Amino acid sequence: MARVQSRDPLQKFRFHAEAYLNDGTDGLKYTDESGAQAGFNSITVPELTIEAVEYKEGTDTYKRRYPGAPTWSDTITLSRGVAKRDTVFYSWIVDKVLGGLEYRADMTIYHFHRDGNKDISKARLYTCYEAFPARVKLADDLDATGSDVSLQEIDINYEWAELTAAS
């Protein structure tokens, strides 16, 4: 009997991210004249933490722990290779945030299953709402002795996040 592929764990290198600014324009997709699109090298996913609250009544011997207020991690980091004409991260923070324009975006991170068909293999969606850039590193530090690809990074703060599992 064949193994059910849908029970396989998700591979962490199959993902895609999109962000659309709340004014309806494209936030993070970079497209050059040929229509090519740059992807991301790595993305940190949202993290939810619930603080433990301790409580002790007068007659109890031990303290009891209860779930406290939930909090989302305040930042996710996206990184990708530096491309010659790619200034999307820089433009987002300078033109939109510092320029006083609409700068918040709803960002969706797609985590794909291994079957290769991106239309039907979206296994999980992480959606970060009301996201905005907090830090942009335009490129790696320059080093004449290195041979690595230069990466740019952007830290994005967001208000809340949501996980949606595909059916």
N, C-alpha and C positions, 0 to 999 in steps of 0.2 A: 504494500500500500504506500502511496506517495505521501510525503510529508506536507503538511499544510504550511504554505509559505507565509500566510498572514500572521503566523505565530512567531516568526523569526524576529529577533530584536532589530530595532532600527539602527542603521549605520550612521555614525555621527558626521560623515563627510557629505551627506546628500541633503542640501538645504538651499534655500533661496530667501531673499528678503525684499520687501517692497515697502515704500512709505509714500503716502500721498498727503500733501499739505492740506490743511483744512480749507484752503481757498480753491481746492480742486486740481491744483497743478501737481506734477510728478515731483516727488521730494528727493529720492535717492538713486533712481535709475540713471545711469550714465549711458548715453547713446551718442556715438560719433556720427559723421556724415554717412558712413556705410550701414548704419543701423546696428552695429555691434554693441553689445551690452556688457559692462564689466560686472563681475560677480564679487562675492566676498570670500576672503580667505578663512576668516573665523568670526563667529558671533557668540557672545555670551547670552544665554537665555535668561528670562526673568526668574527671580527666585522669591518664593513666598516663605516667610518665617512667622511662626506663632510663638510668642514669648510665654514662658511658663510663669504663672503667678502662684506664690506660696501663701497658704492660709492656715492658721492654727487657732482652733477654739480652745477655751480654757481647760476643758476636761480631756482633750486629746493628748496623747503622748507624742505623736509625731506631726509634723507639718504635712498638709495635703497640697498637692499641686493641681492646678486647673489651667486650662488654656486661656491665654490672655488675648490681647489685641493683635490681629494679624497685620503684618507690614510687608510691603514689597521692597525688594532691593531697589535702590533709587537709580541705578545706572546699568545700562548694557553697553558693551563695547563691540564695535564693528571694525574689522580691519580688512584691507585689500591692497593689492599691488598698486603702486603709483603708475598712472598712465599719463602720457605726454600732455593731452589736452583735457584731462579730468580735473575740474575744479569744483565739483558738486559739493563736497563737504565744506570747503572754504566759502563758497558762495552762499550756502545755506546759513552759516553762522554770521557772515559779514553783511550780505545783502538783506537777508530776511530778519535775523534777530537784531543786529545792531542798526539796521536800516528802518526798523519800526514797522515792517510789513508782517503779514500773517506768517508765523514761523512754526506753529504747532502742527504735528503730523500724527496720523494713526499709522502705526507700523505693524506689518504682518511678517512673521518669520514662518516659512513653510518647511516642514521636516518630511522628506519623502521616504517612501518604502523602496525596497530594492528592485521592484519589477521594471523600472525604467520608463514607464509611461507617466510623465509628470501630470497629465490631466486627471488620471484616476488614482495615482499613488500618493496623494497628499495624506500622510498618516496623521500628522499633528499640525495644528496652527497655533502659534503663539502670537497674540495680538496685544500690542502695547498702545494704550490710548493717551492722547494729549502729550506726545513725545516732543522733545526739543533738544537741540545740541547743547552740550555743556562744555566740551573740550574737543579741539581738533588738533591732531598732530599731522602736519602736512606731508611728512616723509620720515623714514628712519634717519637716525643720525648718520652723517656722511663719513665714510671710512674707506680710504683708498686701498686698504689691504683686504677688504671683504669682497665676497662674490655673491652674497645673498641678494634676493630681489628686495627692493626698497618697498616698505609697507607704509600706508597711511592709516591713521586710526581716528575714530570719532566716538566719543562717549555721549550717550543719549540718556537723558533723564526722562521719566515718564510718570504719569499719575497712577495708573493701575494697569493690570494686565489680565489676560484671560487665556485659558487653554481650551482648545476645541479639538477633540479626537474625531478623526474621520470615521464614517460608518463602514 
